Amino acid sequence: MQNFKDLLKSQWEYIRLTKLGKLAYSLALAAIFFALSNVWYPFMYCALAFMLYPIGLTFVMIAYAWVINPINDYRARNNKSPK
């Protein structure tokens, strides 16, 4: 049973430390603070702060999809020299 607990703990740490885990945490905290902002308005600023990571990650992924990966593919296609 201890091995199973260690396995779950290691998997949880892996998820927590990846970008997907950070994205999930950030979105969950933002949703909580957006809900709390109906009670007390300054929680809206906390929610907006937690939304910075998902917005930034979105821009980075768009840059990779539209700019960086096509350039790398273009270079890979044109650098093939016959031997």
Biopython code that builds the backbone (N, CA, C, O; Angstrom):
import numpy as np
from Bio.PDB.StructureBuilder import StructureBuilder

atoms = [
    (1, "MET", "N", (0.823, -1.198, 0.000)),
    (1, "MET", "CA", (0.000, 0.000, 0.000)),
    (1, "MET", "C", (0.864, 1.258, 0.000)),
    (1, "MET", "O", (0.489, 2.274, -0.584)),
    (2, "GLN", "N", (2.018, 1.187, 0.654)),
    (2, "GLN", "CA", (2.906, 2.346, 0.702)),
    (2, "GLN", "C", (3.453, 2.673, -0.685)),
    (2, "GLN", "O", (3.612, 3.842, -1.035)),
    (3, "ASN", "N", (3.743, 1.626, -1.480)),
    (3, "ASN", "CA", (4.231, 1.869, -2.842)),
    (3, "ASN", "C", (3.186, 2.584, -3.678)),
    (3, "ASN", "O", (3.519, 3.452, -4.485)),
    (4, "PHE", "N", (1.924, 2.226, -3.489)),
    (4, "PHE", "CA", (0.849, 2.874, -4.223)),
    (4, "PHE", "C", (0.739, 4.347, -3.833)),
    (4, "PHE", "O", (0.525, 5.208, -4.686)),
    (5, "LYS", "N", (0.886, 4.628, -2.541)),
    (5, "LYS", "CA", (0.844, 6.018, -2.076)),
    (5, "LYS", "C", (2.017, 6.812, -2.639)),
    (5, "LYS", "O", (1.862, 7.968, -3.034)),
    (6, "ASP", "N", (3.188, 6.188, -2.674)),
    (6, "ASP", "CA", (4.354, 6.861, -3.243)),
    (6, "ASP", "C", (4.160, 7.126, -4.730)),
    (6, "ASP", "O", (4.543, 8.182, -5.233)),
    (7, "LEU", "N", (3.565, 6.166, -5.432)),
    (7, "LEU", "CA", (3.300, 6.352, -6.850)),
    (7, "LEU", "C", (2.328, 7.511, -7.082)),
    (7, "LEU", "O", (2.556, 8.351, -7.953)),
    (8, "LEU", "N", (1.258, 7.552, -6.310)),
    (8, "LEU", "CA", (0.297, 8.644, -6.446)),
    (8, "LEU", "C", (0.925, 9.987, -6.107)),
    (8, "LEU", "O", (0.663, 10.991, -6.769)),
    (9, "LYS", "N", (1.751, 9.997, -5.074)),
    (9, "LYS", "CA", (2.400, 11.244, -4.681)),
    (9, "LYS", "C", (3.364, 11.729, -5.763)),
    (9, "LYS", "O", (3.416, 12.924, -6.057)),
    (10, "SER", "N", (4.122, 10.815, -6.352)),
    (10, "SER", "CA", (5.058, 11.215, -7.404)),
    (10, "SER", "C", (4.308, 11.703, -8.643)),
    (10, "SER", "O", (4.732, 12.666, -9.281)),
    (11, "GLN", "N", (3.201, 11.048, -8.987)),
    (11, "GLN", "CA", (2.414, 11.491, -10.131)),
    (11, "GLN", "C", (1.797, 12.859, -9.872)),
    (11, "GLN", "O", (1.751, 13.707, -10.764)),
    (12, "TRP", "N", (1.320, 13.071, -8.641)),
    (12, "TRP", "CA", (0.729, 14.361, -8.292)),
    (12, "TRP", "C", (1.781, 15.458, -8.379)),
    (12, "TRP", "O", (1.489, 16.548, -8.871)),
    (13, "GLU", "N", (3.005, 15.193, -7.910)),
    (13, "GLU", "CA", (4.083, 16.175, -7.997)),
    (13, "GLU", "C", (4.422, 16.463, -9.464)),
    (13, "GLU", "O", (4.683, 17.609, -9.828)),
    (14, "TYR", "N", (4.417, 15.425, -10.301)),
    (14, "TYR", "CA", (4.704, 15.623, -11.726)),
    (14, "TYR", "C", (3.653, 16.516, -12.366)),
    (14, "TYR", "O", (3.992, 17.423, -13.125)),
    (15, "ILE", "N", (2.384, 16.271, -12.069)),
    (15, "ILE", "CA", (1.308, 17.085, -12.638)),
    (15, "ILE", "C", (1.397, 18.517, -12.120)),
    (15, "ILE", "O", (1.178, 19.470, -12.868)),
    (16, "ARG", "N", (1.718, 18.660, -10.845)),
    (16, "ARG", "CA", (1.765, 19.982, -10.234)),
    (16, "ARG", "C", (2.889, 20.827, -10.828)),
    (16, "ARG", "O", (2.754, 22.047, -10.918)),
    (17, "LEU", "N", (3.979, 20.212, -11.230)),
    (17, "LEU", "CA", (5.135, 20.958, -11.700)),
    (17, "LEU", "C", (5.154, 21.184, -13.211)),
    (17, "LEU", "O", (6.044, 21.876, -13.704)),
    (18, "THR", "N", (4.214, 20.631, -13.953)),
    (18, "THR", "CA", (4.191, 20.836, -15.398)),
    (18, "THR", "C", (3.368, 22.075, -15.743)),
    (18, "THR", "O", (2.656, 22.617, -14.898)),
    (19, "LYS", "N", (3.476, 22.511, -16.987)),
    (19, "LYS", "CA", (2.710, 23.681, -17.422)),
    (19, "LYS", "C", (1.212, 23.422, -17.362)),
    (19, "LYS", "O", (0.432, 24.316, -17.035)),
    (20, "LEU", "N", (0.817, 22.201, -17.677)),
    (20, "LEU", "CA", (-0.606, 21.871, -17.629)),
    (20, "LEU", "C", (-1.134, 21.948, -16.199)),
    (20, "LEU", "O", (-2.244, 22.430, -15.973)),
    (21, "GLY", "N", (-0.355, 21.483, -15.249)),
    (21, "GLY", "CA", (-0.762, 21.571, -13.852)),
    (21, "GLY", "C", (-0.846, 23.016, -13.377)),
    (21, "GLY", "O", (-1.790, 23.395, -12.684)),
    (22, "LYS", "N", (0.143, 23.817, -13.753)),
    (22, "LYS", "CA", (0.120, 25.233, -13.376)),
    (22, "LYS", "C", (-1.062, 25.946, -14.018)),
    (22, "LYS", "O", (-1.670, 26.824, -13.405)),
    (23, "LEU", "N", (-1.384, 25.571, -15.246)),
    (23, "LEU", "CA", (-2.535, 26.160, -15.920)),
    (23, "LEU", "C", (-3.824, 25.798, -15.194)),
    (23, "LEU", "O", (-4.687, 26.653, -14.996)),
    (24, "ALA", "N", (-3.959, 24.539, -14.797)),
    (24, "ALA", "CA", (-5.166, 24.104, -14.091)),
    (24, "ALA", "C", (-5.297, 24.811, -12.744)),
    (24, "ALA", "O", (-6.383, 25.270, -12.387)),
    (25, "TYR", "N", (-4.197, 24.902, -11.993)),
    (25, "TYR", "CA", (-4.233, 25.606, -10.714)),
    (25, "TYR", "C", (-4.599, 27.069, -10.894)),
    (25, "TYR", "O", (-5.411, 27.612, -10.146)),
    (26, "SER", "N", (-4.002, 27.695, -11.878)),
    (26, "SER", "CA", (-4.252, 29.106, -12.099)),
    (26, "SER", "C", (-5.705, 29.366, -12.492)),
    (26, "SER", "O", (-6.324, 30.312, -12.005)),
    (27, "LEU", "N", (-6.241, 28.530, -13.366)),
    (27, "LEU", "CA", (-7.634, 28.701, -13.766)),
    (27, "LEU", "C", (-8.592, 28.418, -12.610)),
    (27, "LEU", "O", (-9.608, 29.097, -12.458)),
    (28, "ALA", "N", (-8.265, 27.416, -11.798)),
    (28, "ALA", "CA", (-9.125, 27.108, -10.649)),
    (28, "ALA", "C", (-9.120, 28.255, -9.639)),
    (28, "ALA", "O", (-10.174, 28.648, -9.138)),
    (29, "LEU", "N", (-7.940, 28.789, -9.342)),
    (29, "LEU", "CA", (-7.866, 29.905, -8.404)),
    (29, "LEU", "C", (-8.544, 31.148, -8.965)),
    (29, "LEU", "O", (-9.193, 31.889, -8.227)),
    (30, "ALA", "N", (-8.397, 31.380, -10.260)),
    (30, "ALA", "CA", (-9.066, 32.530, -10.869)),
    (30, "ALA", "C", (-10.583, 32.372, -10.785)),
    (30, "ALA", "O", (-11.291, 33.339, -10.507)),
    (31, "ALA", "N", (-11.084, 31.163, -11.023)),
    (31, "ALA", "CA", (-12.528, 30.937, -10.935)),
    (31, "ALA", "C", (-13.026, 31.153, -9.516)),
    (31, "ALA", "O", (-14.094, 31.732, -9.311)),
    (32, "ILE", "N", (-12.258, 30.689, -8.533)),
    (32, "ILE", "CA", (-12.648, 30.895, -7.129)),
    (32, "ILE", "C", (-12.690, 32.377, -6.798)),
    (32, "ILE", "O", (-13.639, 32.850, -6.173)),
    (33, "PHE", "N", (-11.668, 33.108, -7.211)),
    (33, "PHE", "CA", (-11.630, 34.527, -6.886)),
    (33, "PHE", "C", (-12.650, 35.332, -7.688)),
    (33, "PHE", "O", (-13.159, 36.342, -7.202)),
    (34, "PHE", "N", (-12.954, 34.894, -8.914)),
    (34, "PHE", "CA", (-14.039, 35.555, -9.651)),
    (34, "PHE", "C", (-15.370, 35.353, -8.932)),
    (34, "PHE", "O", (-16.188, 36.272, -8.880)),
    (35, "ALA", "N", (-15.595, 34.176, -8.384)),
    (35, "ALA", "CA", (-16.828, 33.929, -7.632)),
    (35, "ALA", "C", (-16.849, 34.762, -6.350)),
    (35, "ALA", "O", (-17.892, 35.299, -5.975)),
    (36, "LEU", "N", (-15.713, 34.869, -5.686)),
    (36, "LEU", "CA", (-15.645, 35.659, -4.458)),
    (36, "LEU", "C", (-15.744, 37.155, -4.718)),
    (36, "LEU", "O", (-16.070, 37.921, -3.811)),
    (37, "SER", "N", (-15.469, 37.576, -5.942)),
    (37, "SER", "CA", (-15.539, 39.007, -6.237)),
    (37, "SER", "C", (-16.974, 39.525, -6.202)),
    (37, "SER", "O", (-17.189, 40.735, -6.129)),
    (38, "ASN", "N", (-17.958, 38.627, -6.252)),
    (38, "ASN", "CA", (-19.348, 39.055, -6.077)),
    (38, "ASN", "C", (-19.616, 39.470, -4.635)),
    (38, "ASN", "O", (-20.515, 40.267, -4.367)),
    (39, "VAL", "N", (-18.829, 38.924, -3.709)),
    (39, "VAL", "CA", (-18.986, 39.249, -2.296)),
    (39, "VAL", "C", (-18.193, 40.501, -1.939)),
    (39, "VAL", "O", (-18.703, 41.403, -1.274)),
    (40, "TRP", "N", (-16.944, 40.547, -2.386)),
    (40, "TRP", "CA", (-16.062, 41.669, -2.066)),
    (40, "TRP", "C", (-15.254, 41.995, -3.320)),
    (40, "TRP", "O", (-14.486, 41.157, -3.792)),
    (41, "TYR", "N", (-15.416, 43.188, -3.860)),
    (41, "TYR", "CA", (-14.889, 43.543, -5.177)),
    (41, "TYR", "C", (-13.370, 43.406, -5.308)),
    (41, "TYR", "O", (-12.917, 43.015, -6.384)),
    (42, "PRO", "N", (-12.559, 43.695, -4.303)),
    (42, "PRO", "CA", (-11.099, 43.567, -4.503)),
    (42, "PRO", "C", (-10.620, 42.162, -4.869)),
    (42, "PRO", "O", (-9.495, 42.006, -5.344)),
    (43, "PHE", "N", (-11.448, 41.138, -4.659)),
    (43, "PHE", "CA", (-11.057, 39.799, -5.107)),
    (43, "PHE", "C", (-10.957, 39.728, -6.628)),
    (43, "PHE", "O", (-10.317, 38.824, -7.164)),
    (44, "MET", "N", (-11.582, 40.671, -7.324)),
    (44, "MET", "CA", (-11.489, 40.720, -8.786)),
    (44, "MET", "C", (-10.035, 40.924, -9.214)),
    (44, "MET", "O", (-9.595, 40.346, -10.207)),
    (45, "TYR", "N", (-9.291, 41.742, -8.472)),
    (45, "TYR", "CA", (-7.888, 41.982, -8.813)),
    (45, "TYR", "C", (-7.042, 40.734, -8.597)),
    (45, "TYR", "O", (-6.107, 40.477, -9.355)),
    (46, "CYS", "N", (-7.361, 39.969, -7.580)),
    (46, "CYS", "CA", (-6.665, 38.691, -7.361)),
    (46, "CYS", "C", (-6.956, 37.737, -8.514)),
    (46, "CYS", "O", (-6.056, 37.055, -9.006)),
    (47, "ALA", "N", (-8.208, 37.693, -8.939)),
    (47, "ALA", "CA", (-8.585, 36.811, -10.046)),
    (47, "ALA", "C", (-7.869, 37.231, -11.331)),
    (47, "ALA", "O", (-7.417, 36.376, -12.093)),
    (48, "LEU", "N", (-7.766, 38.498, -11.568)),
    (48, "LEU", "CA", (-7.063, 38.973, -12.760)),
    (48, "LEU", "C", (-5.567, 38.647, -12.684)),
    (48, "LEU", "O", (-4.936, 38.355, -13.700)),
    (49, "ALA", "N", (-5.015, 38.700, -11.486)),
    (49, "ALA", "CA", (-3.605, 38.329, -11.329)),
    (49, "ALA", "C", (-3.399, 36.853, -11.647)),
    (49, "ALA", "O", (-2.401, 36.491, -12.270)),
    (50, "PHE", "N", (-4.327, 35.997, -11.230)),
    (50, "PHE", "CA", (-4.209, 34.573, -11.534)),
    (50, "PHE", "C", (-4.471, 34.293, -13.015)),
    (50, "PHE", "O", (-4.076, 33.236, -13.506)),
    (51, "MET", "N", (-5.107, 35.182, -13.722)),
    (51, "MET", "CA", (-5.356, 34.998, -15.153)),
    (51, "MET", "C", (-4.157, 35.395, -16.007)),
    (51, "MET", "O", (-4.164, 35.150, -17.213)),
    (52, "LEU", "N", (-3.134, 35.997, -15.419)),
    (52, "LEU", "CA", (-1.956, 36.391, -16.194)),
    (52, "LEU", "C", (-1.223, 35.181, -16.772)),
    (52, "LEU", "O", (-0.783, 35.216, -17.921)),
    (53, "TYR", "N", (-1.089, 34.116, -15.991)),
    (53, "TYR", "CA", (-0.382, 32.935, -16.484)),
    (53, "TYR", "C", (-1.098, 32.283, -17.669)),
    (53, "TYR", "O", (-0.444, 31.996, -18.671)),
    (54, "PRO", "N", (-2.423, 32.032, -17.601)),
    (54, "PRO", "CA", (-3.077, 31.434, -18.773)),
    (54, "PRO", "C", (-3.020, 32.323, -20.018)),
    (54, "PRO", "O", (-2.872, 31.824, -21.133)),
    (55, "ILE", "N", (-3.137, 33.623, -19.829)),
    (55, "ILE", "CA", (-3.077, 34.530, -20.979)),
    (55, "ILE", "C", (-1.677, 34.531, -21.581)),
    (55, "ILE", "O", (-1.524, 34.460, -22.800)),
    (56, "GLY", "N", (-0.662, 34.610, -20.737)),
    (56, "GLY", "CA", (0.715, 34.573, -21.227)),
    (56, "GLY", "C", (1.049, 33.263, -21.900)),
    (56, "GLY", "O", (1.703, 33.250, -22.943)),
    (57, "LEU", "N", (0.608, 32.154, -21.319)),
    (57, "LEU", "CA", (0.851, 30.843, -21.908)),
    (57, "LEU", "C", (0.161, 30.716, -23.261)),
    (57, "LEU", "O", (0.700, 30.098, -24.179)),
    (58, "THR", "N", (-1.020, 31.293, -23.388)),
    (58, "THR", "CA", (-1.732, 31.278, -24.666)),
    (58, "THR", "C", (-0.935, 32.020, -25.733)),
    (58, "THR", "O", (-0.799, 31.531, -26.854)),
    (59, "PHE", "N", (-0.407, 33.196, -25.396)),
    (59, "PHE", "CA", (0.381, 33.950, -26.374)),
    (59, "PHE", "C", (1.657, 33.210, -26.764)),
    (59, "PHE", "O", (2.047, 33.235, -27.931)),
    (60, "VAL", "N", (2.306, 32.559, -25.820)),
    (60, "VAL", "CA", (3.516, 31.800, -26.133)),
    (60, "VAL", "C", (3.186, 30.631, -27.050)),
    (60, "VAL", "O", (3.922, 30.360, -27.999)),
    (61, "MET", "N", (2.082, 29.935, -26.775)),
    (61, "MET", "CA", (1.706, 28.797, -27.620)),
    (61, "MET", "C", (1.298, 29.244, -29.017)),
    (61, "MET", "O", (1.585, 28.555, -29.995)),
    (62, "ILE", "N", (0.638, 30.380, -29.119)),
    (62, "ILE", "CA", (0.291, 30.910, -30.442)),
    (62, "ILE", "C", (1.553, 31.277, -31.204)),
    (62, "ILE", "O", (1.645, 31.032, -32.407)),
    (63, "ALA", "N", (2.526, 31.862, -30.518)),
    (63, "ALA", "CA", (3.790, 32.208, -31.179)),
    (63, "ALA", "C", (4.490, 30.955, -31.683)),
    (63, "ALA", "O", (5.023, 30.954, -32.793)),
    (64, "TYR", "N", (4.498, 29.894, -30.893)),
    (64, "TYR", "CA", (5.108, 28.647, -31.352)),
    (64, "TYR", "C", (4.347, 28.065, -32.530)),
    (64, "TYR", "O", (4.965, 27.586, -33.481)),
    (65, "ALA", "N", (3.024, 28.095, -32.492)),
    (65, "ALA", "CA", (2.230, 27.472, -33.554)),
    (65, "ALA", "C", (2.311, 28.242, -34.856)),
    (65, "ALA", "O", (2.353, 27.631, -35.924)),
    (66, "TRP", "N", (2.332, 29.556, -34.799)),
    (66, "TRP", "CA", (2.253, 30.351, -36.017)),
    (66, "TRP", "C", (3.590, 30.862, -36.526)),
    (66, "TRP", "O", (3.715, 31.179, -37.709)),
    (67, "VAL", "N", (4.590, 30.947, -35.660)),
    (67, "VAL", "CA", (5.854, 31.549, -36.075)),
    (67, "VAL", "C", (7.018, 30.568, -35.959)),
    (67, "VAL", "O", (7.674, 30.274, -36.958)),
    (68, "ILE", "N", (7.278, 30.069, -34.785)),
    (68, "ILE", "CA", (8.507, 29.327, -34.533)),
    (68, "ILE", "C", (8.500, 27.960, -35.216)),
    (68, "ILE", "O", (9.468, 27.612, -35.893)),
    (69, "ASN", "N", (7.431, 27.180, -35.054)),
    (69, "ASN", "CA", (7.395, 25.855, -35.683)),
    (69, "ASN", "C", (7.400, 25.918, -37.205)),
    (69, "ASN", "O", (8.103, 25.116, -37.819)),
    (70, "PRO", "N", (6.656, 26.825, -37.862)),
    (70, "PRO", "CA", (6.775, 26.890, -39.323)),
    (70, "PRO", "C", (8.174, 27.262, -39.800)),
    (70, "PRO", "O", (8.622, 26.770, -40.836)),
    (71, "ILE", "N", (8.866, 28.117, -39.064)),
    (71, "ILE", "CA", (10.241, 28.462, -39.449)),
    (71, "ILE", "C", (11.140, 27.249, -39.309)),
    (71, "ILE", "O", (11.960, 26.987, -40.189)),
    (72, "ASN", "N", (11.002, 26.500, -38.215)),
    (72, "ASN", "CA", (11.816, 25.296, -38.030)),
    (72, "ASN", "C", (11.505, 24.246, -39.089)),
    (72, "ASN", "O", (12.419, 23.581, -39.577)),
    (73, "ASP", "N", (10.237, 24.081, -39.456)),
    (73, "ASP", "CA", (9.872, 23.135, -40.512)),
    (73, "ASP", "C", (10.443, 23.564, -41.857)),
    (73, "ASP", "O", (10.922, 22.729, -42.624)),
    (74, "TYR", "N", (10.395, 24.849, -42.143)),
    (74, "TYR", "CA", (10.946, 25.374, -43.394)),
    (74, "TYR", "C", (12.449, 25.121, -43.464)),
    (74, "TYR", "O", (12.963, 24.708, -44.503)),
    (75, "ARG", "N", (13.147, 25.366, -42.368)),
    (75, "ARG", "CA", (14.587, 25.114, -42.340)),
    (75, "ARG", "C", (14.889, 23.633, -42.501)),
    (75, "ARG", "O", (15.833, 23.267, -43.201)),
    (76, "ALA", "N", (14.106, 22.785, -41.867)),
    (76, "ALA", "CA", (14.347, 21.340, -41.969)),
    (76, "ALA", "C", (14.122, 20.838, -43.390)),
    (76, "ALA", "O", (14.852, 19.968, -43.866)),
    (77, "ARG", "N", (13.115, 21.381, -44.067)),
    (77, "ARG", "CA", (12.842, 20.959, -45.446)),
    (77, "ARG", "C", (13.917, 21.438, -46.405)),
    (77, "ARG", "O", (14.282, 20.711, -47.329)),
    (78, "ASN", "N", (14.433, 22.642, -46.207)),
    (78, "ASN", "CA", (15.399, 23.204, -47.158)),
    (78, "ASN", "C", (16.834, 22.836, -46.866)),
    (78, "ASN", "O", (17.693, 23.071, -47.716)),
    (79, "ASN", "N", (17.139, 22.280, -45.729)),
    (79, "ASN", "CA", (18.506, 21.909, -45.395)),
    (79, "ASN", "C", (18.860, 20.490, -45.769)),
    (79, "ASN", "O", (19.968, 20.039, -45.481)),
    (80, "LYS", "N", (17.934, 19.760, -46.415)),
    (80, "LYS", "CA", (18.237, 18.390, -46.832)),
    (80, "LYS", "C", (19.109, 18.438, -48.077)),
    (80, "LYS", "O", (18.670, 18.852, -49.150)),
    (81, "SER", "N", (20.325, 18.018, -47.914)),
    (81, "SER", "CA", (21.229, 18.006, -49.066)),
    (81, "SER", "C", (21.486, 16.555, -49.484)),
    (81, "SER", "O", (21.682, 15.690, -48.631)),
    (82, "PRO", "N", (21.485, 16.290, -50.777)),
    (82, "PRO", "CA", (21.745, 14.918, -51.244)),
    (82, "PRO", "C", (23.196, 14.541, -50.985)),
    (82, "PRO", "O", (24.102, 15.365, -51.109)),
    (83, "LYS", "N", (23.398, 13.270, -50.620)),
    (83, "LYS", "CA", (24.774, 12.796, -50.339)),
    (83, "LYS", "C", (25.246, 11.874, -51.405)),
    (83, "LYS", "O", (26.371, 11.379, -51.340)),
]
sb = StructureBuilder()
sb.init_structure("model")
sb.init_model(0)
sb.init_chain("A")
sb.init_seg("    ")
for serial, (resi, resn, name, xyz) in enumerate(atoms, 1):
    if name == "N":
        sb.init_residue(resn, " ", resi, " ")
    sb.init_atom(name, np.array(xyz, "f"), 0.0, 1.0, " ", f" {name:<3s}", serial, name[0])
structure = sb.get_structure()
